[in-house]
Amino acid sequence: MRIKMTLMALIAILALFIGLLGCAGMGGDPTPYEGYTSVYLQNNIHGYTKAARGGKTEYIASYANYVEPDTGHFFVPLNTPVSLGKWRGGFTLTRLDNGQRIYFEYRSGNMGGMSVEEYFNLITSPQKVSLKGLSATDRKGIKEGRVLSGMTKKGVRMAWGYPARHRTPSLEDNVWTYWRNRWVMQAVTFNNGKVTQVR
């Protein structure tokens, strides 16, 4: 009886260990979302890198827009072709130009209850986005992934993405809140529709 109990305990521990190993990285090829296997980004996607198992690098982005993480910052430019896949923490975004996979954290509650598919329709499009009509300042900020004084709201949205709705309920607001990283927020202030301050 004692041997049987010991054996069962060892099996349980082994099963737990294997399960934890499976959770150590983001892992696996995601199932693609139908209709989003070849679309273009309508705004830059910002994120950060982290070391994963086996010396690999993982790319993490978020609805909170980590626009200036302290280390490992990257951004994927507007009009990059991507496909979107399913992932338990949100979704994946895979660049079709170089194969880079990004794990994109998404919380519907912090985006005003917006579904993943509704969010996809904000950040992607079947066609490339035109920059016609945007000022030189807007185009510079978008290209560099930065917010510059004098940029319009449209330019800021393309450069830094949509602000999270639980802190910026409407794009009509004159202060948009982003996150530099997981802990530090950054506010963009507009006056007459143009950026006057980034702090």
Rosetta constraint file for C-alpha pairs under 8 A:
AtomPair CA 1 CA 5 HARMONIC 6.34 0.50
AtomPair CA 2 CA 6 HARMONIC 6.19 0.50
AtomPair CA 3 CA 7 HARMONIC 6.07 0.50
AtomPair CA 4 CA 8 HARMONIC 6.20 0.50
AtomPair CA 5 CA 9 HARMONIC 6.16 0.50
AtomPair CA 6 CA 10 HARMONIC 6.23 0.50
AtomPair CA 7 CA 11 HARMONIC 6.25 0.50
AtomPair CA 8 CA 12 HARMONIC 6.22 0.50
AtomPair CA 9 CA 13 HARMONIC 6.20 0.50
AtomPair CA 10 CA 14 HARMONIC 6.10 0.50
AtomPair CA 11 CA 15 HARMONIC 6.13 0.50
AtomPair CA 12 CA 16 HARMONIC 6.21 0.50
AtomPair CA 13 CA 17 HARMONIC 6.14 0.50
AtomPair CA 14 CA 18 HARMONIC 6.22 0.50
AtomPair CA 15 CA 19 HARMONIC 6.17 0.50
AtomPair CA 16 CA 20 HARMONIC 6.20 0.50
AtomPair CA 17 CA 21 HARMONIC 6.27 0.50
AtomPair CA 18 CA 22 HARMONIC 6.39 0.50
AtomPair CA 19 CA 23 HARMONIC 6.57 0.50
AtomPair CA 20 CA 24 HARMONIC 6.31 0.50
AtomPair CA 21 CA 25 HARMONIC 7.99 0.50
AtomPair CA 22 CA 27 HARMONIC 7.51 0.50
AtomPair CA 23 CA 27 HARMONIC 7.76 0.50
AtomPair CA 24 CA 52 HARMONIC 7.93 0.50
AtomPair CA 24 CA 53 HARMONIC 7.19 0.50
AtomPair CA 25 CA 52 HARMONIC 6.17 0.50
AtomPair CA 25 CA 53 HARMONIC 6.48 0.50
AtomPair CA 26 CA 103 HARMONIC 7.68 0.50
AtomPair CA 30 CA 85 HARMONIC 5.11 0.50
AtomPair CA 30 CA 86 HARMONIC 5.29 0.50
AtomPair CA 30 CA 87 HARMONIC 6.35 0.50
AtomPair CA 30 CA 92 HARMONIC 7.14 0.50
AtomPair CA 31 CA 85 HARMONIC 5.23 0.50
AtomPair CA 31 CA 86 HARMONIC 5.37 0.50
AtomPair CA 32 CA 36 HARMONIC 7.38 0.50
AtomPair CA 32 CA 37 HARMONIC 6.57 0.50
AtomPair CA 32 CA 83 HARMONIC 7.23 0.50
AtomPair CA 32 CA 84 HARMONIC 5.78 0.50
AtomPair CA 32 CA 85 HARMONIC 3.94 0.50
AtomPair CA 32 CA 86 HARMONIC 6.16 0.50
AtomPair CA 33 CA 37 HARMONIC 6.74 0.50
AtomPair CA 33 CA 83 HARMONIC 7.98 0.50
AtomPair CA 33 CA 84 HARMONIC 5.82 0.50
AtomPair CA 33 CA 85 HARMONIC 5.26 0.50
AtomPair CA 33 CA 86 HARMONIC 6.71 0.50
AtomPair CA 36 CA 82 HARMONIC 8.00 0.50
AtomPair CA 36 CA 83 HARMONIC 5.56 0.50
AtomPair CA 36 CA 84 HARMONIC 5.61 0.50
AtomPair CA 37 CA 82 HARMONIC 6.93 0.50
AtomPair CA 37 CA 83 HARMONIC 4.09 0.50
AtomPair CA 37 CA 84 HARMONIC 6.05 0.50
AtomPair CA 38 CA 81 HARMONIC 6.29 0.50
AtomPair CA 38 CA 82 HARMONIC 5.59 0.50
AtomPair CA 38 CA 83 HARMONIC 5.13 0.50
AtomPair CA 38 CA 96 HARMONIC 7.76 0.50
AtomPair CA 38 CA 126 HARMONIC 7.40 0.50
AtomPair CA 39 CA 81 HARMONIC 5.49 0.50
AtomPair CA 39 CA 82 HARMONIC 5.48 0.50
AtomPair CA 39 CA 83 HARMONIC 6.37 0.50
AtomPair CA 39 CA 124 HARMONIC 6.07 0.50
AtomPair CA 39 CA 125 HARMONIC 5.56 0.50
AtomPair CA 39 CA 126 HARMONIC 4.83 0.50
AtomPair CA 39 CA 127 HARMONIC 7.01 0.50
AtomPair CA 40 CA 78 HARMONIC 7.59 0.50
AtomPair CA 40 CA 79 HARMONIC 4.93 0.50
AtomPair CA 40 CA 80 HARMONIC 5.41 0.50
AtomPair CA 40 CA 81 HARMONIC 4.45 0.50
AtomPair CA 40 CA 82 HARMONIC 6.00 0.50
AtomPair CA 40 CA 124 HARMONIC 5.25 0.50
AtomPair CA 40 CA 125 HARMONIC 5.26 0.50
AtomPair CA 40 CA 126 HARMONIC 6.10 0.50
AtomPair CA 40 CA 127 HARMONIC 6.24 0.50
AtomPair CA 40 CA 128 HARMONIC 5.78 0.50
AtomPair CA 40 CA 129 HARMONIC 7.96 0.50
AtomPair CA 41 CA 77 HARMONIC 7.57 0.50
AtomPair CA 41 CA 78 HARMONIC 5.15 0.50
AtomPair CA 41 CA 79 HARMONIC 4.73 0.50
AtomPair CA 41 CA 80 HARMONIC 5.52 0.50
AtomPair CA 41 CA 81 HARMONIC 6.60 0.50
AtomPair CA 41 CA 82 HARMONIC 7.17 0.50
AtomPair CA 41 CA 123 HARMONIC 5.75 0.50
AtomPair CA 41 CA 124 HARMONIC 4.45 0.50
AtomPair CA 41 CA 125 HARMONIC 6.52 0.50
AtomPair CA 41 CA 128 HARMONIC 7.58 0.50
AtomPair CA 42 CA 78 HARMONIC 5.55 0.50
AtomPair CA 42 CA 79 HARMONIC 6.08 0.50
AtomPair CA 42 CA 122 HARMONIC 7.38 0.50
AtomPair CA 42 CA 123 HARMONIC 5.02 0.50
AtomPair CA 42 CA 124 HARMONIC 5.04 0.50
AtomPair CA 42 CA 125 HARMONIC 6.43 0.50
AtomPair CA 42 CA 128 HARMONIC 7.42 0.50
AtomPair CA 42 CA 129 HARMONIC 6.08 0.50
AtomPair CA 42 CA 158 HARMONIC 6.65 0.50
AtomPair CA 43 CA 77 HARMONIC 7.09 0.50
AtomPair CA 43 CA 78 HARMONIC 4.63 0.50
AtomPair CA 43 CA 79 HARMONIC 7.38 0.50
AtomPair CA 43 CA 123 HARMONIC 6.14 0.50
AtomPair CA 43 CA 124 HARMONIC 7.82 0.50
AtomPair CA 43 CA 157 HARMONIC 6.68 0.50
AtomPair CA 43 CA 158 HARMONIC 4.05 0.50
AtomPair CA 43 CA 159 HARMONIC 6.12 0.50
AtomPair CA 43 CA 160 HARMONIC 7.02 0.50
AtomPair CA 43 CA 161 HARMONIC 5.47 0.50
AtomPair CA 44 CA 75 HARMONIC 6.41 0.50
AtomPair CA 44 CA 76 HARMONIC 5.50 0.50
AtomPair CA 44 CA 77 HARMONIC 4.65 0.50
AtomPair CA 44 CA 78 HARMONIC 4.62 0.50
AtomPair CA 44 CA 142 HARMONIC 7.37 0.50
AtomPair CA 44 CA 145 HARMONIC 6.79 0.50
AtomPair CA 44 CA 158 HARMONIC 5.94 0.50
AtomPair CA 44 CA 159 HARMONIC 5.41 0.50
AtomPair CA 44 CA 160 HARMONIC 6.02 0.50
AtomPair CA 44 CA 161 HARMONIC 6.16 0.50
AtomPair CA 45 CA 61 HARMONIC 7.18 0.50
AtomPair CA 45 CA 65 HARMONIC 7.38 0.50
AtomPair CA 45 CA 75 HARMONIC 5.32 0.50
AtomPair CA 45 CA 76 HARMONIC 5.03 0.50
AtomPair CA 45 CA 77 HARMONIC 6.74 0.50
AtomPair CA 45 CA 78 HARMONIC 7.66 0.50
AtomPair CA 45 CA 160 HARMONIC 7.04 0.50
AtomPair CA 45 CA 161 HARMONIC 6.64 0.50
AtomPair CA 46 CA 61 HARMONIC 6.09 0.50
AtomPair CA 46 CA 62 HARMONIC 7.86 0.50
AtomPair CA 46 CA 65 HARMONIC 5.99 0.50
AtomPair CA 46 CA 66 HARMONIC 5.78 0.50
AtomPair CA 46 CA 67 HARMONIC 5.45 0.50
AtomPair CA 46 CA 68 HARMONIC 7.95 0.50
AtomPair CA 46 CA 73 HARMONIC 7.32 0.50
AtomPair CA 46 CA 74 HARMONIC 5.87 0.50
AtomPair CA 46 CA 75 HARMONIC 4.22 0.50
AtomPair CA 46 CA 76 HARMONIC 6.50 0.50
AtomPair CA 46 CA 160 HARMONIC 7.15 0.50
AtomPair CA 47 CA 59 HARMONIC 6.92 0.50
AtomPair CA 47 CA 60 HARMONIC 5.42 0.50
AtomPair CA 47 CA 61 HARMONIC 4.20 0.50
AtomPair CA 47 CA 62 HARMONIC 7.00 0.50
AtomPair CA 47 CA 65 HARMONIC 7.06 0.50
AtomPair CA 47 CA 66 HARMONIC 5.35 0.50
AtomPair CA 47 CA 67 HARMONIC 6.79 0.50
AtomPair CA 47 CA 69 HARMONIC 7.29 0.50
AtomPair CA 47 CA 73 HARMONIC 5.76 0.50
AtomPair CA 47 CA 74 HARMONIC 5.51 0.50
AtomPair CA 47 CA 75 HARMONIC 6.15 0.50
AtomPair CA 48 CA 59 HARMONIC 5.97 0.50
AtomPair CA 48 CA 60 HARMONIC 5.46 0.50
AtomPair CA 48 CA 61 HARMONIC 6.63 0.50
AtomPair CA 48 CA 66 HARMONIC 7.39 0.50
AtomPair CA 48 CA 69 HARMONIC 6.33 0.50
AtomPair CA 48 CA 71 HARMONIC 7.02 0.50
AtomPair CA 48 CA 72 HARMONIC 4.93 0.50
AtomPair CA 48 CA 73 HARMONIC 4.42 0.50
AtomPair CA 48 CA 74 HARMONIC 5.85 0.50
AtomPair CA 49 CA 57 HARMONIC 6.43 0.50
AtomPair CA 49 CA 58 HARMONIC 5.56 0.50
AtomPair CA 49 CA 59 HARMONIC 4.65 0.50
AtomPair CA 49 CA 60 HARMONIC 6.10 0.50
AtomPair CA 49 CA 71 HARMONIC 7.74 0.50
AtomPair CA 49 CA 72 HARMONIC 4.85 0.50
AtomPair CA 49 CA 73 HARMONIC 6.63 0.50
AtomPair CA 49 CA 74 HARMONIC 7.57 0.50
AtomPair CA 50 CA 57 HARMONIC 5.73 0.50
AtomPair CA 50 CA 58 HARMONIC 5.32 0.50
AtomPair CA 50 CA 59 HARMONIC 6.64 0.50
AtomPair CA 50 CA 60 HARMONIC 7.69 0.50
AtomPair CA 50 CA 72 HARMONIC 7.26 0.50
AtomPair CA 51 CA 55 HARMONIC 6.48 0.50
AtomPair CA 51 CA 56 HARMONIC 6.02 0.50
AtomPair CA 51 CA 57 HARMONIC 4.80 0.50
AtomPair CA 51 CA 58 HARMONIC 6.22 0.50
AtomPair CA 52 CA 56 HARMONIC 5.14 0.50
AtomPair CA 52 CA 57 HARMONIC 5.63 0.50
AtomPair CA 52 CA 58 HARMONIC 6.17 0.50
AtomPair CA 58 CA 101 HARMONIC 7.93 0.50
AtomPair CA 58 CA 102 HARMONIC 7.25 0.50
AtomPair CA 58 CA 103 HARMONIC 7.81 0.50
AtomPair CA 59 CA 101 HARMONIC 6.83 0.50
AtomPair CA 59 CA 102 HARMONIC 4.81 0.50
AtomPair CA 59 CA 103 HARMONIC 6.17 0.50
AtomPair CA 60 CA 102 HARMONIC 5.60 0.50
AtomPair CA 60 CA 103 HARMONIC 4.92 0.50
AtomPair CA 60 CA 104 HARMONIC 5.90 0.50
AtomPair CA 60 CA 105 HARMONIC 7.50 0.50
AtomPair CA 61 CA 65 HARMONIC 6.91 0.50
AtomPair CA 61 CA 66 HARMONIC 6.87 0.50
AtomPair CA 61 CA 102 HARMONIC 6.68 0.50
AtomPair CA 61 CA 103 HARMONIC 6.15 0.50
AtomPair CA 61 CA 104 HARMONIC 4.61 0.50
AtomPair CA 61 CA 105 HARMONIC 6.21 0.50
AtomPair CA 62 CA 66 HARMONIC 6.71 0.50
AtomPair CA 62 CA 104 HARMONIC 5.09 0.50
AtomPair CA 62 CA 105 HARMONIC 4.54 0.50
AtomPair CA 62 CA 106 HARMONIC 6.18 0.50
AtomPair CA 63 CA 104 HARMONIC 7.42 0.50
AtomPair CA 63 CA 105 HARMONIC 6.39 0.50
AtomPair CA 63 CA 106 HARMONIC 5.55 0.50
AtomPair CA 63 CA 107 HARMONIC 7.41 0.50
AtomPair CA 63 CA 111 HARMONIC 7.94 0.50
AtomPair CA 63 CA 162 HARMONIC 7.67 0.50
AtomPair CA 63 CA 163 HARMONIC 7.58 0.50
AtomPair CA 63 CA 164 HARMONIC 6.33 0.50
AtomPair CA 64 CA 163 HARMONIC 6.63 0.50
AtomPair CA 64 CA 164 HARMONIC 5.51 0.50
AtomPair CA 64 CA 178 HARMONIC 6.28 0.50
AtomPair CA 64 CA 179 HARMONIC 5.98 0.50
AtomPair CA 65 CA 160 HARMONIC 6.83 0.50
AtomPair CA 65 CA 161 HARMONIC 6.71 0.50
AtomPair CA 65 CA 162 HARMONIC 7.76 0.50
AtomPair CA 65 CA 163 HARMONIC 7.15 0.50
AtomPair CA 65 CA 164 HARMONIC 7.97 0.50
AtomPair CA 65 CA 178 HARMONIC 6.11 0.50
AtomPair CA 65 CA 179 HARMONIC 5.91 0.50
AtomPair CA 65 CA 180 HARMONIC 7.56 0.50
AtomPair CA 66 CA 178 HARMONIC 7.32 0.50
AtomPair CA 66 CA 179 HARMONIC 5.16 0.50
AtomPair CA 66 CA 180 HARMONIC 4.95 0.50
AtomPair CA 66 CA 181 HARMONIC 4.87 0.50
AtomPair CA 66 CA 182 HARMONIC 7.21 0.50
AtomPair CA 67 CA 73 HARMONIC 7.86 0.50
AtomPair CA 67 CA 160 HARMONIC 6.54 0.50
AtomPair CA 67 CA 178 HARMONIC 7.34 0.50
AtomPair CA 67 CA 179 HARMONIC 6.38 0.50
AtomPair CA 67 CA 180 HARMONIC 5.00 0.50
AtomPair CA 67 CA 181 HARMONIC 7.06 0.50
AtomPair CA 68 CA 73 HARMONIC 6.40 0.50
AtomPair CA 68 CA 179 HARMONIC 7.80 0.50
AtomPair CA 68 CA 180 HARMONIC 4.54 0.50
AtomPair CA 68 CA 181 HARMONIC 6.44 0.50
AtomPair CA 69 CA 73 HARMONIC 5.42 0.50
AtomPair CA 69 CA 180 HARMONIC 5.40 0.50
AtomPair CA 69 CA 181 HARMONIC 4.69 0.50
AtomPair CA 70 CA 180 HARMONIC 7.94 0.50
AtomPair CA 70 CA 181 HARMONIC 7.16 0.50
AtomPair CA 75 CA 145 HARMONIC 7.06 0.50
AtomPair CA 76 CA 80 HARMONIC 7.04 0.50
AtomPair CA 77 CA 143 HARMONIC 7.33 0.50
AtomPair CA 77 CA 145 HARMONIC 7.75 0.50
AtomPair CA 78 CA 129 HARMONIC 7.82 0.50
AtomPair CA 78 CA 142 HARMONIC 7.74 0.50
AtomPair CA 78 CA 158 HARMONIC 7.04 0.50
AtomPair CA 78 CA 159 HARMONIC 7.91 0.50
AtomPair CA 79 CA 128 HARMONIC 5.32 0.50
AtomPair CA 79 CA 129 HARMONIC 6.34 0.50
AtomPair CA 80 CA 95 HARMONIC 7.01 0.50
AtomPair CA 80 CA 96 HARMONIC 7.79 0.50
AtomPair CA 80 CA 97 HARMONIC 7.45 0.50
AtomPair CA 81 CA 95 HARMONIC 6.08 0.50
AtomPair CA 81 CA 96 HARMONIC 5.45 0.50
AtomPair CA 81 CA 97 HARMONIC 6.68 0.50
AtomPair CA 82 CA 93 HARMONIC 6.35 0.50
AtomPair CA 82 CA 94 HARMONIC 5.31 0.50
AtomPair CA 82 CA 95 HARMONIC 4.50 0.50
AtomPair CA 82 CA 96 HARMONIC 5.12 0.50
AtomPair CA 82 CA 97 HARMONIC 7.91 0.50
AtomPair CA 83 CA 93 HARMONIC 5.84 0.50
AtomPair CA 83 CA 94 HARMONIC 5.28 0.50
AtomPair CA 83 CA 95 HARMONIC 6.75 0.50
AtomPair CA 83 CA 96 HARMONIC 6.98 0.50
AtomPair CA 84 CA 91 HARMONIC 6.77 0.50
AtomPair CA 84 CA 92 HARMONIC 5.49 0.50
AtomPair CA 84 CA 93 HARMONIC 4.74 0.50
AtomPair CA 84 CA 94 HARMONIC 6.39 0.50
AtomPair CA 85 CA 91 HARMONIC 5.61 0.50
AtomPair CA 85 CA 92 HARMONIC 4.87 0.50
AtomPair CA 85 CA 93 HARMONIC 6.52 0.50
AtomPair CA 85 CA 94 HARMONIC 7.94 0.50
AtomPair CA 86 CA 90 HARMONIC 7.13 0.50
AtomPair CA 86 CA 91 HARMONIC 4.81 0.50
AtomPair CA 86 CA 92 HARMONIC 6.14 0.50
AtomPair CA 87 CA 91 HARMONIC 4.55 0.50
AtomPair CA 87 CA 92 HARMONIC 6.10 0.50
AtomPair CA 87 CA 103 HARMONIC 7.64 0.50
AtomPair CA 89 CA 104 HARMONIC 7.46 0.50
AtomPair CA 89 CA 105 HARMONIC 5.49 0.50
AtomPair CA 89 CA 106 HARMONIC 6.58 0.50
AtomPair CA 90 CA 103 HARMONIC 7.60 0.50
AtomPair CA 90 CA 104 HARMONIC 5.79 0.50
AtomPair CA 90 CA 105 HARMONIC 4.74 0.50
AtomPair CA 90 CA 106 HARMONIC 4.47 0.50
AtomPair CA 90 CA 107 HARMONIC 7.16 0.50
AtomPair CA 90 CA 116 HARMONIC 7.72 0.50
AtomPair CA 91 CA 103 HARMONIC 6.30 0.50
AtomPair CA 91 CA 104 HARMONIC 5.35 0.50
AtomPair CA 91 CA 105 HARMONIC 6.79 0.50
AtomPair CA 91 CA 106 HARMONIC 7.21 0.50
AtomPair CA 92 CA 101 HARMONIC 6.73 0.50
AtomPair CA 92 CA 102 HARMONIC 5.57 0.50
AtomPair CA 92 CA 103 HARMONIC 4.68 0.50
AtomPair CA 92 CA 104 HARMONIC 5.55 0.50
AtomPair CA 93 CA 101 HARMONIC 5.81 0.50
AtomPair CA 93 CA 102 HARMONIC 5.07 0.50
AtomPair CA 93 CA 103 HARMONIC 6.52 0.50
AtomPair CA 93 CA 104 HARMONIC 6.85 0.50
AtomPair CA 94 CA 99 HARMONIC 6.04 0.50
AtomPair CA 94 CA 100 HARMONIC 5.60 0.50
AtomPair CA 94 CA 101 HARMONIC 4.31 0.50
AtomPair CA 94 CA 102 HARMONIC 6.11 0.50
AtomPair CA 95 CA 99 HARMONIC 5.05 0.50
AtomPair CA 95 CA 100 HARMONIC 5.25 0.50
AtomPair CA 95 CA 101 HARMONIC 6.46 0.50
AtomPair CA 96 CA 100 HARMONIC 7.78 0.50
AtomPair CA 106 CA 116 HARMONIC 7.63 0.50
AtomPair CA 107 CA 111 HARMONIC 6.74 0.50
AtomPair CA 108 CA 112 HARMONIC 6.57 0.50
AtomPair CA 108 CA 113 HARMONIC 4.81 0.50
AtomPair CA 108 CA 114 HARMONIC 5.37 0.50
AtomPair CA 108 CA 115 HARMONIC 6.01 0.50
AtomPair CA 108 CA 116 HARMONIC 7.21 0.50
AtomPair CA 109 CA 113 HARMONIC 4.82 0.50
AtomPair CA 109 CA 114 HARMONIC 7.44 0.50
AtomPair CA 109 CA 166 HARMONIC 7.87 0.50
AtomPair CA 110 CA 164 HARMONIC 6.31 0.50
AtomPair CA 110 CA 165 HARMONIC 5.98 0.50
AtomPair CA 110 CA 166 HARMONIC 4.96 0.50
AtomPair CA 111 CA 164 HARMONIC 5.58 0.50
AtomPair CA 111 CA 165 HARMONIC 4.67 0.50
AtomPair CA 111 CA 166 HARMONIC 6.18 0.50
AtomPair CA 112 CA 165 HARMONIC 5.75 0.50
AtomPair CA 112 CA 166 HARMONIC 6.60 0.50
AtomPair CA 112 CA 169 HARMONIC 7.69 0.50
AtomPair CA 114 CA 118 HARMONIC 5.99 0.50
AtomPair CA 114 CA 119 HARMONIC 6.43 0.50
AtomPair CA 115 CA 119 HARMONIC 6.27 0.50
AtomPair CA 116 CA 120 HARMONIC 6.17 0.50
AtomPair CA 117 CA 121 HARMONIC 6.44 0.50
AtomPair CA 118 CA 122 HARMONIC 6.73 0.50
AtomPair CA 119 CA 123 HARMONIC 6.49 0.50
AtomPair CA 120 CA 124 HARMONIC 5.70 0.50
AtomPair CA 121 CA 125 HARMONIC 6.62 0.50
AtomPair CA 123 CA 161 HARMONIC 7.67 0.50
AtomPair CA 125 CA 129 HARMONIC 7.78 0.50
AtomPair CA 131 CA 139 HARMONIC 7.23 0.50
AtomPair CA 134 CA 138 HARMONIC 5.94 0.50
AtomPair CA 134 CA 139 HARMONIC 6.54 0.50
AtomPair CA 134 CA 155 HARMONIC 7.31 0.50
AtomPair CA 135 CA 139 HARMONIC 6.31 0.50
AtomPair CA 135 CA 151 HARMONIC 7.81 0.50
AtomPair CA 136 CA 140 HARMONIC 6.08 0.50
AtomPair CA 137 CA 141 HARMONIC 6.19 0.50
AtomPair CA 137 CA 148 HARMONIC 7.12 0.50
AtomPair CA 137 CA 150 HARMONIC 6.86 0.50
AtomPair CA 137 CA 151 HARMONIC 5.91 0.50
AtomPair CA 138 CA 142 HARMONIC 6.15 0.50
AtomPair CA 138 CA 148 HARMONIC 7.80 0.50
AtomPair CA 138 CA 150 HARMONIC 7.96 0.50
AtomPair CA 138 CA 151 HARMONIC 5.09 0.50
AtomPair CA 138 CA 152 HARMONIC 6.72 0.50
AtomPair CA 138 CA 155 HARMONIC 4.88 0.50
AtomPair CA 138 CA 156 HARMONIC 7.44 0.50
AtomPair CA 139 CA 143 HARMONIC 6.07 0.50
AtomPair CA 139 CA 155 HARMONIC 7.26 0.50
AtomPair CA 140 CA 144 HARMONIC 6.16 0.50
AtomPair CA 141 CA 145 HARMONIC 5.71 0.50
AtomPair CA 141 CA 146 HARMONIC 4.82 0.50
AtomPair CA 141 CA 147 HARMONIC 5.51 0.50
AtomPair CA 141 CA 148 HARMONIC 6.00 0.50
AtomPair CA 141 CA 151 HARMONIC 7.61 0.50
AtomPair CA 141 CA 155 HARMONIC 7.39 0.50
AtomPair CA 141 CA 156 HARMONIC 7.71 0.50
AtomPair CA 141 CA 159 HARMONIC 6.20 0.50
AtomPair CA 142 CA 146 HARMONIC 6.48 0.50
AtomPair CA 142 CA 147 HARMONIC 7.78 0.50
AtomPair CA 142 CA 155 HARMONIC 6.63 0.50
AtomPair CA 142 CA 156 HARMONIC 7.48 0.50
AtomPair CA 142 CA 158 HARMONIC 6.13 0.50
AtomPair CA 142 CA 159 HARMONIC 4.20 0.50
AtomPair CA 142 CA 160 HARMONIC 7.92 0.50
AtomPair CA 143 CA 159 HARMONIC 7.46 0.50
AtomPair CA 144 CA 159 HARMONIC 7.84 0.50
AtomPair CA 145 CA 159 HARMONIC 5.02 0.50
AtomPair CA 145 CA 160 HARMONIC 6.60 0.50
AtomPair CA 146 CA 159 HARMONIC 6.10 0.50
AtomPair CA 146 CA 160 HARMONIC 7.08 0.50
AtomPair CA 147 CA 151 HARMONIC 7.00 0.50
AtomPair CA 147 CA 156 HARMONIC 6.04 0.50
AtomPair CA 147 CA 159 HARMONIC 6.75 0.50
AtomPair CA 147 CA 160 HARMONIC 7.41 0.50
AtomPair CA 147 CA 198 HARMONIC 7.54 0.50
AtomPair CA 148 CA 195 HARMONIC 7.04 0.50
AtomPair CA 149 CA 194 HARMONIC 7.50 0.50
AtomPair CA 149 CA 195 HARMONIC 4.99 0.50
AtomPair CA 149 CA 196 HARMONIC 5.48 0.50
AtomPair CA 149 CA 197 HARMONIC 6.60 0.50
AtomPair CA 149 CA 198 HARMONIC 7.87 0.50
AtomPair CA 150 CA 194 HARMONIC 5.10 0.50
AtomPair CA 150 CA 195 HARMONIC 4.85 0.50
AtomPair CA 150 CA 196 HARMONIC 6.45 0.50
AtomPair CA 151 CA 155 HARMONIC 5.86 0.50
AtomPair CA 151 CA 156 HARMONIC 6.47 0.50
AtomPair CA 151 CA 194 HARMONIC 5.34 0.50
AtomPair CA 151 CA 195 HARMONIC 5.31 0.50
AtomPair CA 152 CA 156 HARMONIC 6.25 0.50
AtomPair CA 152 CA 193 HARMONIC 5.82 0.50
AtomPair CA 152 CA 194 HARMONIC 4.58 0.50
AtomPair CA 152 CA 195 HARMONIC 6.42 0.50
AtomPair CA 153 CA 157 HARMONIC 6.11 0.50
AtomPair CA 153 CA 171 HARMONIC 7.93 0.50
AtomPair CA 153 CA 190 HARMONIC 7.85 0.50
AtomPair CA 153 CA 193 HARMONIC 6.24 0.50
AtomPair CA 153 CA 194 HARMONIC 6.53 0.50
AtomPair CA 153 CA 195 HARMONIC 7.62 0.50
AtomPair CA 154 CA 158 HARMONIC 6.31 0.50
AtomPair CA 155 CA 159 HARMONIC 6.11 0.50
AtomPair CA 156 CA 160 HARMONIC 5.82 0.50
AtomPair CA 156 CA 161 HARMONIC 7.25 0.50
AtomPair CA 157 CA 161 HARMONIC 4.60 0.50
AtomPair CA 157 CA 162 HARMONIC 5.58 0.50
AtomPair CA 157 CA 163 HARMONIC 7.87 0.50
AtomPair CA 163 CA 167 HARMONIC 7.68 0.50
AtomPair CA 163 CA 168 HARMONIC 6.17 0.50
AtomPair CA 163 CA 176 HARMONIC 6.38 0.50
AtomPair CA 163 CA 177 HARMONIC 6.11 0.50
AtomPair CA 163 CA 178 HARMONIC 5.80 0.50
AtomPair CA 164 CA 168 HARMONIC 5.98 0.50
AtomPair CA 164 CA 169 HARMONIC 7.67 0.50
AtomPair CA 164 CA 177 HARMONIC 7.36 0.50
AtomPair CA 164 CA 178 HARMONIC 7.19 0.50
AtomPair CA 165 CA 169 HARMONIC 4.38 0.50
AtomPair CA 165 CA 170 HARMONIC 6.99 0.50
AtomPair CA 167 CA 176 HARMONIC 7.70 0.50
AtomPair CA 167 CA 177 HARMONIC 6.12 0.50
AtomPair CA 168 CA 173 HARMONIC 7.10 0.50
AtomPair CA 168 CA 175 HARMONIC 7.48 0.50
AtomPair CA 168 CA 176 HARMONIC 5.57 0.50
AtomPair CA 168 CA 177 HARMONIC 6.07 0.50
AtomPair CA 169 CA 173 HARMONIC 7.66 0.50
AtomPair CA 171 CA 176 HARMONIC 7.58 0.50
AtomPair CA 174 CA 189 HARMONIC 5.76 0.50
AtomPair CA 174 CA 190 HARMONIC 4.93 0.50
AtomPair CA 174 CA 191 HARMONIC 6.76 0.50
AtomPair CA 174 CA 193 HARMONIC 7.68 0.50
AtomPair CA 175 CA 187 HARMONIC 6.38 0.50
AtomPair CA 175 CA 188 HARMONIC 5.51 0.50
AtomPair CA 175 CA 189 HARMONIC 4.51 0.50
AtomPair CA 175 CA 190 HARMONIC 6.25 0.50
AtomPair CA 176 CA 187 HARMONIC 5.63 0.50
AtomPair CA 176 CA 188 HARMONIC 5.16 0.50
AtomPair CA 176 CA 189 HARMONIC 6.63 0.50
AtomPair CA 177 CA 185 HARMONIC 6.73 0.50
AtomPair CA 177 CA 186 HARMONIC 5.78 0.50
AtomPair CA 177 CA 187 HARMONIC 4.53 0.50
AtomPair CA 177 CA 188 HARMONIC 6.43 0.50
AtomPair CA 178 CA 185 HARMONIC 5.70 0.50
AtomPair CA 178 CA 186 HARMONIC 5.09 0.50
AtomPair CA 178 CA 187 HARMONIC 6.15 0.50
AtomPair CA 178 CA 188 HARMONIC 7.88 0.50
AtomPair CA 179 CA 183 HARMONIC 7.39 0.50
AtomPair CA 179 CA 184 HARMONIC 5.81 0.50
AtomPair CA 179 CA 185 HARMONIC 4.19 0.50
AtomPair CA 179 CA 186 HARMONIC 5.48 0.50
AtomPair CA 180 CA 184 HARMONIC 5.51 0.50
AtomPair CA 180 CA 185 HARMONIC 5.67 0.50
AtomPair CA 180 CA 186 HARMONIC 6.05 0.50
AtomPair CA 181 CA 185 HARMONIC 7.32 0.50
AtomPair CA 186 CA 198 HARMONIC 7.08 0.50
AtomPair CA 186 CA 199 HARMONIC 5.56 0.50
AtomPair CA 187 CA 198 HARMONIC 5.77 0.50
AtomPair CA 187 CA 199 HARMONIC 5.37 0.50
AtomPair CA 188 CA 195 HARMONIC 6.81 0.50
AtomPair CA 188 CA 196 HARMONIC 7.85 0.50
AtomPair CA 188 CA 197 HARMONIC 5.92 0.50
AtomPair CA 188 CA 198 HARMONIC 4.59 0.50
AtomPair CA 188 CA 199 HARMONIC 6.66 0.50
AtomPair CA 189 CA 195 HARMONIC 5.74 0.50
AtomPair CA 189 CA 196 HARMONIC 5.78 0.50
AtomPair CA 189 CA 197 HARMONIC 5.11 0.50
AtomPair CA 189 CA 198 HARMONIC 6.35 0.50
AtomPair CA 190 CA 194 HARMONIC 4.97 0.50
AtomPair CA 190 CA 195 HARMONIC 4.39 0.50
AtomPair CA 190 CA 196 HARMONIC 5.49 0.50
AtomPair CA 190 CA 197 HARMONIC 7.16 0.50
AtomPair CA 191 CA 195 HARMONIC 6.48 0.50
AtomPair CA 191 CA 196 HARMONIC 6.29 0.50
